[in-house]
Amino acid sequence: MSHLRFRVVEEAFKRKAVEVPLLKERPSEYFGKYVFNKEKMRRYLSKQTYEALVSTMENGSPLQREIAESIASGMKQWAMELGVTHYTHWFQPLTGGTAEKHDAFIEYDGKGGLLEEFSGKLLIQQEPDASSFPNGGIRNTFEARGYSAWDPTSPAFVVGSTLCIPTIFISYTGEALDFKTPLLKAIHAVDKAATDVCKFFDPNVSKVTSFLGWEQEYFLVDESLWSARPDLMLTGRTLMGHESAKNQQLEDHYFGAIPARVEAFMRELEIESLKLGIPCKTRHNEVAPNQFELAPIFEETNLANDHNLLLMSVMKKLARKHNFRVLLHEKPFKGVNGSGKHNNWSLGTNTGVNLLSPGKSSHENLQFVTFLVNIMMAVYKRNGLLKAAISSATNAHRLGANEAPPAIISVFLGRQLTEVLDKLESSSSDEAIQVDDKVGMKLSVTQIPELLLDNTDRNRTSPFAFTGNRFEFRAVGSSDNCAAAMIVLNTAVAHQLKEFKKDIDARLEQGVKLEKAIFEVLRDYIRICKPIRFDGNGYSEEWRQEAAKRGLDCERNVPVIFDNYLTFENISMFETMGVLNHVELHARNEVNWETYTKKIQIEARVLGDLAMNHIIPVASRYQGLLLDNVCKVKQLFDQEKTEIIAKQDMILIEKISHHLSVITEKVDQMINARKVANKIEDERSKAIAYHDTIAPLMEEIRYHIDKLELIVDDEMWTLPKYRELLFIR
């Protein structure tokens, strides 16, 4: 074994779990310790200021400047008692991550000294440099001005010695340069549209809230092994590596006992997350070796999204303390499951009703079916757009790989709801709708109590599945900002609910009674959106063919999928709902194409370097040893015996020569293809060129490298192998 590989593998295998002190407090006692939540607001703000801020948070009431001064004063006092020295506007640029610029709580006092200062003006607005963030052509490089503005609906929090203030990020001319701005607009749009529809059923409804419960999948790799794999370090995934003889085929990792090192990491991650107000609930082993999952309790969508981004940041920091590296890439290892981020989404009213839960009366069930059918209509009309929202260079490796949802958006309902909709569609009378909430199932084991079954089973191959009281959007990638998917989903549903209200109002003006009007419109919608319903095997070739016949978007080329953002119908929808305008949409697609190109470009460069500087020298050296051995055999034996004794070596020498020749040839082709693609000025065309000409060459190069890994002497191979990377001791 090569010296470096031997050392890092030995170091990884000897690691012990990092000691995590047991806390004497219960989680409820330290939950939100570092969050300026309502409990802190009551303590550090005057009653008038507290009530004004809560009204802004819950009702969207405008916040006066003088109130902001009082909030800033109380917030600063609370933060400084925690040892905070700096503050930052924490925002979500189009990089997909978060950004922050730290400023100290200091100003001159006019007497040669300093004061700890934090004003309402500094709380509300800052001016970070906008020129170096992706903007899709909205801003010229020399036009650097951009603004971050406080989002009062997401509470400030403390990380280390810094007060973090969640903000939006916009250009000098007002266009959104982030994910939070359009997400807030989409949430507002669905609130208004859903509230209007709810009033058909209950006039007391004055607000509808969008809820999100994400499930974060991730891999952990020992830090020393990670540092010995340049591809993992620079791209987040292994660009080469033959499958381990044992990977996930025994299915023994899923829900198995959590390794001690990992459990210590998880425990500290949960403690720190709870202190930051992230309500971590579930942890477990996922399907692939070294793959794990964390999920919180559901929260309002904007806050849930902030918490997911914050969690990913905390994960990376704590992983290093435990001698791990977190891999959030959707497909870090070939041959085992990749990682997603399931987005469980629902709508709830201020009267305490989950609009996606079946009711106990026909009236409540009519409301439930109304929202169910409208959501299906939205998904049907925007299935290509929803796919664009979750598409990326990294997620493309995972989707449709018989481990995750296919790259075709469809809706799974389950047998009972399918029967309800089919009956409603075919019925000529306005019959009462009966949807069972849960059904009892008794097992023939006396010790086991009666189980309550949900009204749907689960279809793991469905990208958008109804799971009892919510929809689970399972196609979102593990490294994604959830906002990308939530912007599209909330906007599409809001637009569809607005169309539904128009259709109902038109019938009411004609004298049709409300309930009859609702039934008539729903019947039309059920017929129209029927192609989106699919409860079968989403991995099958038959489904791909059937989906194409149904008119669903079956495109698999990621740069082309992004075109869905720029269709006339989708631009019109975003502009009508006040979420994004055509300038912002065009700019975001420029960023999407540019990001796709850069990620493939980086991977191609890394693969080329590894092939020429690691793989070819090692394989050539081993081939030289085989040739030396053949020469020695020839010196000792006659030709007949030499052919017998050295036969296997000669076969290996030929195989190595073939693989080395192909690798060298394909690396040269890849370099030349990059040179050609890089001259293309149009970002869409460049991204397509990288998809069509460079990505396939990378797969061919990998194939031959992986074959060499099986041939070359294990002690000479310099890079840690899958069997070493994938199993935490």
C-alpha positions in Angstrom: 0.0 0.0 0.0 1.3 3.5 -0.8 2.7 5.3 2.2 0.2 8.2 2.2 -2.8 5.9 1.6 -1.6 3.5 4.3 -1.2 6.3 6.8 -4.6 7.9 6.3 -6.5 4.7 6.3 -4.7 3.6 9.5 -5.4 6.9 11.0 -9.1 6.7 10.1 -9.6 3.2 11.4 -8.0 4.2 14.8 -10.3 7.1 15.4 -12.4 7.1 18.5 -15.6 9.0 19.2 -15.1 12.6 20.3 -16.4 13.1 23.9 -19.6 15.1 24.0 -20.4 16.3 27.5 -23.9 15.3 28.7 -26.0 18.4 29.4 -27.9 18.6 32.7 -30.7 20.7 31.1 -33.5 19.1 29.1 -33.8 20.1 25.4 -36.8 22.3 26.3 -34.6 24.3 28.6 -32.0 25.3 26.1 -34.1 25.3 22.9 -33.7 28.7 21.2 -31.0 29.8 23.7 -29.2 31.7 20.8 -32.4 33.0 19.1 -34.0 36.4 19.6 -37.4 34.7 19.8 -40.6 35.9 21.4 -39.5 35.0 24.9 -36.3 37.2 24.5 -38.4 39.9 22.8 -40.7 40.2 25.8 -37.7 40.4 28.1 -35.6 42.9 26.2 -38.3 45.1 24.4 -40.9 47.4 25.7 -44.5 46.2 25.5 -45.3 48.6 22.7 -42.2 47.6 20.7 -42.9 43.9 21.3 -46.5 44.1 20.1 -45.5 46.0 17.0 -42.8 43.5 16.1 -45.1 40.5 16.7 -47.7 42.1 14.5 -45.2 42.5 11.7 -44.1 38.9 12.1 -47.6 37.4 12.1 -49.6 39.9 10.1 -47.2 41.6 7.8 -47.9 45.0 9.4 -45.4 47.7 8.4 -42.6 48.5 11.0 -41.9 52.1 11.8 -38.3 53.4 12.0 -38.6 54.5 15.6 -39.7 51.0 16.5 -36.7 49.6 14.7 -34.4 51.7 16.9 -36.0 50.2 20.0 -35.7 46.7 18.6 -32.0 47.2 17.7 -31.3 48.4 21.2 -32.9 45.4 22.9 -31.3 43.0 20.4 -27.9 44.5 21.0 -28.3 44.2 24.8 -29.3 40.6 24.5 -26.5 39.7 22.1 -23.8 41.4 24.1 -24.8 39.5 27.2 -23.9 36.4 25.2 -20.5 37.8 24.5 -21.3 39.0 20.9 -19.0 41.6 19.4 -20.1 41.7 15.8 -23.3 41.6 13.7 -24.0 40.6 10.1 -26.8 40.6 7.6 -27.2 36.9 6.8 -28.6 36.4 3.3 -29.0 33.8 0.5 -27.3 34.8 -2.8 -27.8 32.9 -6.0 -24.7 30.7 -5.1 -27.2 28.4 -3.3 -25.5 28.9 0.1 -25.5 31.8 2.5 -23.4 35.0 2.8 -22.3 37.3 5.6 -20.1 40.3 6.3 -19.3 40.9 9.9 -19.2 44.4 11.4 -18.3 45.3 15.0 -20.6 47.0 17.5 -18.3 50.0 17.6 -18.4 53.7 16.7 -16.3 56.7 17.8 -17.7 58.5 20.8 -16.3 61.9 19.7 -13.9 62.0 22.7 -11.1 59.7 21.4 -12.8 56.5 22.5 -15.3 54.0 21.3 -19.0 53.2 21.9 -20.8 49.9 21.4 -23.3 51.0 18.8 -26.1 49.2 16.9 -28.9 51.4 15.5 -32.2 50.7 13.9 -30.7 51.8 10.6 -28.0 49.2 10.8 -30.6 46.6 11.7 -32.9 47.3 8.9 -30.5 47.8 6.0 -26.9 47.3 4.8 -25.0 47.7 1.6 -22.9 44.7 0.8 -20.9 44.6 -2.4 -23.3 43.1 -5.0 -20.8 42.9 -7.9 -19.1 39.6 -6.9 -22.3 37.6 -6.4 -24.1 35.8 -9.3 -26.6 38.2 -10.9 -27.1 36.9 -14.4 -26.3 40.2 -16.1 -28.5 42.4 -14.0 -25.5 44.3 -12.7 -22.2 45.2 -14.4 -19.0 44.4 -12.5 -18.4 48.1 -11.9 -21.9 48.6 -10.5 -21.4 47.2 -7.1 -24.2 48.6 -5.0 -26.7 46.2 -3.6 -28.9 46.2 -0.5 -29.7 43.7 2.2 -32.9 44.4 4.2 -34.1 42.8 7.5 -36.7 40.0 7.3 -38.5 40.4 10.7 -40.5 37.2 10.1 -37.3 35.1 10.7 -35.7 35.8 14.2 -32.1 36.9 14.6 -29.7 34.4 16.1 -26.2 34.2 17.5 -23.4 32.0 16.1 -20.2 32.3 18.1 -19.5 36.0 18.6 -21.7 37.2 15.8 -25.4 38.4 15.8 -26.9 37.1 12.5 -29.9 39.0 11.1 -31.8 37.1 8.3 -32.2 39.5 5.3 -33.2 39.7 1.7 -30.7 40.8 -0.9 -31.6 43.1 -3.8 -29.8 45.1 -6.5 -29.6 48.9 -6.6 -32.5 48.9 -9.1 -34.7 46.6 -7.0 -34.3 43.2 -8.6 -34.0 40.2 -6.3 -30.4 38.8 -6.1 -31.3 36.0 -3.7 -33.7 33.2 -2.9 -35.5 34.7 0.2 -37.1 37.7 -1.6 -39.1 35.6 -4.2 -39.8 33.0 -1.5 -41.4 35.6 0.7 -43.4 36.9 -2.2 -44.5 33.3 -3.2 -45.6 32.6 0.4 -47.6 35.9 0.4 -49.2 34.9 -2.9 -50.3 31.5 -1.7 -51.6 33.0 1.6 -53.8 35.5 -0.3 -55.1 33.0 -2.9 -55.7 30.2 -0.5 -57.5 32.5 2.0 -59.8 33.6 -0.7 -60.7 30.0 -1.6 -61.0 29.0 2.1 -63.7 31.7 2.5 -66.0 29.6 0.3 -66.0 27.1 3.2 -65.3 29.2 6.3 -65.5 33.0 6.4 -63.4 33.1 9.6 -60.3 32.1 7.8 -58.1 35.2 7.4 -54.6 33.7 6.9 -53.2 30.5 5.3 -49.6 29.5 6.1 -47.3 27.4 4.0 -45.5 24.8 6.0 -42.3 22.9 5.2 -40.7 19.9 6.8 -37.4 19.0 5.2 -35.5 15.8 5.6 -31.7 16.3 5.2 -29.7 13.4 3.9 -25.9 13.5 4.0 -22.7 11.4 3.9 -19.9 11.5 6.5 -16.3 10.6 5.5 -13.3 10.5 7.7 -11.4 13.7 7.3 -8.0 12.1 6.6 -9.5 9.9 3.9 -11.3 13.0 2.4 -8.0 14.9 2.4 -6.3 12.1 0.4 -9.0 12.3 -2.3 -8.6 15.5 -4.4 -11.8 14.9 -6.2 -13.8 14.8 -2.9 -12.0 17.9 -1.7 -12.6 20.0 -4.9 -15.9 18.7 -6.3 -17.7 17.0 -3.3 -17.9 13.6 -5.1 -15.6 10.8 -6.2 -14.9 11.2 -9.9 -13.4 7.7 -10.0 -13.5 4.6 -7.9 -14.6 1.0 -8.4 -17.5 -0.2 -6.3 -16.7 -2.0 -3.1 -17.5 -5.7 -3.1 -19.9 -5.0 -0.2 -21.8 -1.7 -0.4 -25.6 -1.5 0.4 -26.8 -4.7 -1.2 -27.5 -6.4 2.2 -29.6 -3.3 3.2 -28.1 -3.7 6.7 -27.1 0.0 7.1 -30.6 1.4 6.8 -32.1 2.1 10.3 -29.2 0.1 11.7 -27.2 0.9 14.9 -25.5 4.3 14.5 -21.7 4.1 14.8 -20.3 5.6 18.0 -18.3 8.3 16.2 -21.4 9.3 14.2 -23.7 9.3 17.2 -21.4 11.6 19.0 -21.4 14.0 16.0 -25.2 13.7 15.8 -25.7 14.4 19.5 -23.6 17.6 19.4 -25.2 18.7 16.1 -28.7 18.3 17.7 -27.7 20.2 20.8 -26.2 23.1 18.8 -29.2 23.1 16.4 -31.7 23.2 19.3 -29.9 26.1 20.8 -30.3 27.9 17.4 -34.1 27.1 17.4 -33.9 24.3 14.8 -36.4 21.7 16.2 -34.4 18.5 15.3 -36.6 15.5 15.8 -35.3 12.5 13.8 -31.9 10.9 13.1 -31.1 7.6 11.6 -28.8 5.7 9.2 -29.9 6.0 5.6 -29.6 3.3 2.9 -26.1 3.8 1.7 -23.0 3.1 3.9 -21.9 6.3 5.6 -25.2 8.0 4.7 -27.4 9.5 7.4 -30.5 11.6 7.8 -31.8 14.4 10.1 -35.3 15.8 10.1 -37.0 18.5 12.2 -40.6 19.3 13.2 -42.5 21.1 10.5 -42.2 25.0 10.5 -43.5 27.9 8.5 -41.8 27.6 5.1 -39.6 30.8 5.3 -38.3 29.9 8.8 -37.8 26.2 7.9 -35.7 27.2 4.9 -33.5 29.5 6.9 -33.1 26.7 9.5 -32.1 24.2 6.8 -29.4 26.5 5.5 -28.2 27.2 9.0 -28.1 23.5 9.8 -25.9 22.8 6.8 -23.5 25.4 7.9 -23.4 24.0 11.5 -23.0 20.5 10.2 -19.9 21.4 8.3 -18.3 23.1 11.2 -19.1 20.4 13.8 -18.1 17.6 11.4 -14.5 18.8 11.4 -14.4 18.8 15.2 -15.4 15.1 15.0 -12.7 14.5 12.3 -15.4 14.1 9.6 -16.2 15.9 6.5 -19.9 16.3 5.5 -20.7 15.5 1.9 -23.9 17.2 0.7 -23.3 16.3 -2.9 -26.3 14.4 -4.4 -24.1 11.6 -5.6 -20.7 11.4 -3.9 -20.3 7.7 -4.6 -21.2 5.7 -7.7 -23.1 2.5 -7.2 -24.8 3.5 -3.9 -27.7 5.7 -3.2 -27.3 9.4 -3.5 -28.7 12.0 -1.1 -31.9 14.1 -1.4 -33.8 16.6 0.7 -37.4 15.6 0.8 -39.6 18.7 1.1 -42.8 17.9 3.0 -45.2 20.7 2.2 -48.7 21.6 3.5 -51.0 24.5 4.0 -52.7 25.5 7.3 -55.3 28.1 8.3 -55.3 30.5 11.2 -58.4 28.5 12.4 -56.2 25.5 13.0 -57.2 23.5 9.9 -54.6 21.5 7.8 -56.0 22.0 4.3 -54.4 18.7 3.2 -56.0 16.6 6.0 -59.3 14.8 5.3 -62.1 16.1 7.5 -64.8 14.4 9.5 -67.8 15.8 7.5 -68.6 16.0 3.8 -68.2 19.8 3.9 -64.7 19.5 5.4 -63.8 16.8 2.8 -65.0 19.0 0.0 -62.6 21.6 1.1 -59.8 19.0 1.4 -60.6 17.6 -2.1 -60.7 21.2 -3.5 -57.2 21.9 -2.4 -56.0 18.5 -3.3 -57.3 18.8 -6.9 -56.0 22.4 -7.3 -52.5 21.3 -6.2 -52.6 18.5 -8.7 -53.7 21.0 -11.4 -50.8 23.2 -10.5 -48.3 20.3 -10.7 -49.8 19.2 -14.0 -49.5 22.6 -15.6 -46.1 23.3 -14.2 -44.5 19.8 -14.2 -41.6 21.0 -16.3 -41.1 24.1 -14.2 -41.0 22.1 -11.0 -38.4 19.8 -12.6 -36.4 22.9 -13.5 -36.5 24.0 -9.8 -34.8 20.9 -8.6 -32.4 20.4 -11.6 -28.6 20.9 -11.3 -25.4 19.4 -12.4 -25.2 17.5 -9.1 -28.8 16.4 -8.8 -28.7 15.0 -12.3 -26.6 12.1 -11.1 -29.2 11.1 -8.6 -32.6 11.6 -10.3 -33.8 8.5 -12.2 -31.0 6.3 -10.9 -33.4 3.7 -9.5 -32.8 5.1 -6.0 -34.6 8.4 -6.2 -37.6 9.8 -8.0 -37.5 9.7 -11.8 -36.8 12.8 -13.8 -40.5 13.0 -14.7 -42.8 14.9 -12.3 -45.9 12.9 -11.4 -48.3 12.8 -8.4 -49.0 9.7 -6.3 -52.3 9.6 -4.4 -52.8 6.1 -3.3 -55.8 3.7 -3.9 -58.4 5.4 -1.6 -58.0 8.9 -2.9 -57.7 7.7 -6.5 -61.1 6.0 -6.0 -62.6 9.1 -4.5 -61.5 11.3 -7.4 -62.6 8.7 -10.0 -66.0 8.5 -8.4 -66.3 12.3 -8.2 -65.3 12.6 -11.9 -67.8 10.0 -13.1 -70.7 11.0 -10.8 -73.4 13.1 -12.2 -74.8 14.1 -8.7 -73.2 16.2 -6.0 -72.7 13.3 -3.6 -71.2 13.7 -0.2 -67.4 13.1 -0.3 -66.3 10.4 2.1 -62.5 10.2 2.8 -61.5 8.0 5.7 -58.8 9.6 7.8 -57.3 6.4 9.2 -58.5 2.8 9.0 -57.9 0.1 11.6 -56.0 -3.0 10.8 -55.8 -5.9 13.3 -53.0 -8.4 13.3 -53.4 -12.0 14.4 -50.9 -11.4 17.2 -52.7 -10.8 20.5 -49.9 -8.7 22.0 -50.0 -6.2 19.2 -52.7 -3.5 19.4 -54.8 -2.3 16.5 -52.8 -0.3 14.0 -54.1 2.8 12.3 -53.4 3.0 8.6 -53.0 6.2 6.7 -55.3 6.8 3.7 -52.3 6.3 1.3 -49.4 3.9 1.1 -46.0 5.3 0.2 -44.6 5.1 -3.4 -40.8 5.6 -3.1 -40.5 6.1 -6.8 -42.9 9.1 -6.9 -41.4 12.6 -7.0 -44.5 14.3 -5.6 -46.5 12.0 -3.3 -49.4 12.6 -1.1 -48.6 11.1 2.3 -51.7 11.5 4.4 -51.7 15.2 5.4 -49.1 16.7 3.1 -47.3 16.4 -0.2 -43.8 15.1 -0.2 -41.6 16.7 -2.9 -38.9 14.0 -3.0 -36.9 15.2 -6.0 -35.1 18.1 -4.2 -31.3 17.6 -4.0 -29.4 17.4 -0.7 -27.3 20.4 -1.4 -30.1 22.6 -2.7 -31.6 25.7 -1.2 -35.2 24.5 -0.5 -36.4 27.9 -1.6 -35.9 27.1 -5.3 -38.5 24.4 -5.1 -40.7 26.2 -2.7 -40.8 29.4 -4.8 -42.1 27.5 -7.8 -44.5 25.2 -5.8 -46.1 28.0 -3.8 -46.4 30.3 -6.8 -47.9 27.6 -9.0 -50.5 26.7 -6.3 -51.3 30.3 -5.7 -51.9 30.9 -9.4 -54.0 27.8 -9.7 -56.1 28.8 -6.7 -56.7 32.2 -8.2 -57.9 30.6 -11.4 -60.2 28.3 -9.4 -61.8 31.3 -7.6 -62.4 32.9 -11.0 -64.1 29.8 -12.3 -66.3 29.6 -9.2 -67.1 33.3 -9.3 -68.1 33.0 -12.9 -70.6 30.2 -12.1 -71.9 32.1 -9.0 -72.7 35.1 -11.2 -74.7 32.8 -13.4 -76.8 31.8 -10.4 -75.3 28.4 -9.8 -75.2 27.5 -6.1 -71.8 27.5 -4.4 -71.5 23.7 -3.7 -72.7 22.8 -7.1 -70.3 25.2 -8.7 -67.4 23.7 -6.8 -68.4 20.2 -7.8 -68.6 21.2 -11.5 -65.2 22.9 -11.5 -63.5 20.0 -9.6 -64.9 17.5 -12.1 -63.4 19.5 -15.0 -60.1 19.8 -13.2 -59.9 16.1 -12.3 -60.3 15.2 -16.0 -57.8 17.8 -17.1 -55.0 16.9 -14.7 -55.5 13.1 -14.8 -52.2 12.6 -16.8 -50.2 13.8 -13.8 -51.6 11.0 -11.6 -49.4 7.9 -11.5 -49.2 5.3 -8.7 -47.0 2.7 -10.5 -43.2 2.1 -10.8 -41.6 5.4 -11.8 -38.4 3.6 -12.6 -39.8 1.5 -15.4 -39.2 2.2 -19.1 -42.9 1.7 -19.7 -43.6 4.7 -17.5 -41.2 6.9 -19.5 -43.0 6.0 -22.7 -46.4 6.5 -21.1 -45.4 9.8 -19.6 -44.4 11.0 -23.0 -47.8 10.0 -24.4 -49.5 11.9 -21.6 -47.6 15.1 -22.6 -45.5 15.3 -19.4 -42.0 16.8 -19.6 -39.5 14.0 -20.1 -36.4 16.1 -20.9 -33.3 14.9 -19.2 -30.8 17.4 -20.4 -30.4 19.8 -17.4 -29.5 23.0 -19.4 -32.5 22.4 -21.6 -34.8 21.7 -18.6 -33.9 25.3 -17.4 -35.8 26.6 -20.4 -39.0 26.0 -18.5 -38.4 29.2 -16.5 -38.6 31.2 -19.7 -41.8 30.0 -21.4 -44.4 32.6 -21.9 -46.9 30.8 -19.6 -44.4 30.6 -16.7 -43.1 34.1 -17.0 -46.8 35.3 -17.1 -47.5 33.3 -13.9 -44.6 34.7 -12.0 -45.4 38.2 -13.0 -49.1 37.9 -12.4 -48.4 36.6 -8.8 -45.8 39.4 -8.2 -43.0 36.9 -7.4 -40.4 37.4 -10.1 -40.4 39.6 -13.3 -39.1 38.7 -16.7 -35.8 40.4 -16.1 -35.2 38.5 -12.9 -36.2 35.2 -14.5 -33.9 35.7 -17.4 -31.1 36.6 -15.0 -31.6 33.6 -12.8 -31.5 31.3 -15.8 -28.2 32.9 -16.9 -26.9 32.0 -13.4 -28.3 28.4 -13.7 -26.5 27.8 -17.0 -23.3 29.4 -15.8 -23.3 27.4 -12.6 -23.9 24.2 -14.5 -21.0 24.9 -16.8 -18.6 25.8 -14.0 -19.4 22.7 -12.0 -18.7 20.4 -15.0 -15.7 22.4 -15.9 -14.2 22.0 -12.4 -14.9 18.3 -12.4 -13.3 17.9 -15.8 -10.1 19.7 -14.8 -9.8 17.7 -11.6 -10.4 14.4 -13.4 -7.8 15.3 -16.0 -5.2 16.1 -13.4 -5.9 12.9 -11.4 -5.8 10.8 -14.5 -2.4 12.2 -15.7 -0.7 12.7 -12.3 -2.0 9.8 -10.2 -3.5 7.1 -12.3 -1.3 6.9 -15.4 2.0 7.0 -13.4 0.9 4.3 -10.9 -0.5 2.0 -13.7 2.6 2.5 -15.8 4.8 1.7 -12.8 2.9 -1.5 -12.2 3.0 -2.4 -15.9 6.8 -1.9 -15.7 7.1 -4.4 -12.9 5.1 -6.9 -14.9 7.4 -6.3 -17.9 10.5 -6.8 -15.8 9.0 -10.1 -14.5 8.3 -11.3 -18.1 11.9 -10.4 -19.1 13.3 -12.4 -16.2 11.2 -15.4 -17.0 12.4 -15.3 -20.6 16.0 -15.3 -19.3 15.4 -18.4 -17.2 13.1 -20.5 -19.5 12.7 -21.4 -23.1 9.9 -19.8 -25.2 7.4 -22.5 -24.6 7.6 -22.4 -20.8 7.8 -18.6 -20.9 4.5 -18.4 -22.6 2.9 -20.7 -20.0 4.5 -19.0 -17.0 4.1 -15.4 -18.1 0.8 -15.7 -19.8 -1.2 -13.9 -17.1 1.3 -11.1 -16.9 1.1 -10.6 -20.6 -2.6 -10.4 -20.5 -2.5 -7.8 -17.7 0.2 -5.8 -19.6 -2.1 -5.7 -22.7 -5.1 -4.6 -20.6 -3.2 -1.9 -18.9 -1.8 -0.7 -22.2 -5.4 -0.5 -23.6 -6.8 1.4 -20.6 -3.9 3.8 -20.5 -4.2 4.5 -24.2 -7.9 5.2 -24.0 -7.5 7.4 -20.9 -4.8 9.5 -22.5 -6.8 9.8 -25.7 -10.0 10.8 -23.9 -8.3 13.3 -21.6 -6.9 15.0 -24.7 -10.3 15.0 -26.3 -11.9 16.4 -23.1 -9.3 19.2 -22.9 -10.0 20.1 -26.6 -13.8 19.9 -26.0 -13.4 22.4 -23.1 -11.4 24.8 -25.2 -14.1 24.7 -27.9 -17.0 25.1 -25.4 -15.3 27.9 -23.5 -15.3 30.1 -26.7 -19.1 30.0 -26.8 -20.4 33.3 -25.4 -24.1 32.3 -25.0 -24.4 30.7 -21.5 -27.2 28.3 -22.6 -25.3 27.0 -25.6 -22.1 26.7 -23.5 -23.9 24.7 -20.8 -25.4 22.4 -23.5 -21.9 21.9 -25.0 -20.5 20.9 -21.6 -23.5 18.5 -21.2 -23.2 16.9 -24.6 -19.5 16.8 -25.2 -17.6 16.9 -21.9 -19.7 15.1 -19.4 -19.8 11.9 -21.6 -16.0 11.9 -21.9 -15.7 12.1 -18.1 -17.8 8.9 -17.8 -15.6 7.1 -20.4 -12.4 8.1 -18.6 -13.8 7.0 -15.3 -14.8 3.6 -16.8 -11.2 2.9 -17.8 -9.7 4.2 -14.5 -12.0 2.0 -12.5 -10.9 -1.0 -14.6 -7.3 -0.2 -13.8 -8.1 0.0 -10.1 -9.0 -3.7 -10.3 -5.7 -4.6 -12.0 -3.0 -2.5 -10.4 -1.3 -3.8 -7.2 -3.4 -2.6 -4.2 -0.2 -1.5 -2.4 0.7 0.9 -5.3 -2.8 2.5 -5.6 -2.5 6.0 -4.2 -6.1 7.0 -3.7 -8.3 5.6 -0.8 -10.7 3.1 -2.3 -14.5 2.8 -1.8 -14.1 -0.1 0.7 -12.0 2.3 2.9 -14.1 5.5 2.3 -17.5 4.0 2.8 -17.4 2.2 6.2 -16.9 4.2 9.3 -15.3 2.2 12.1 
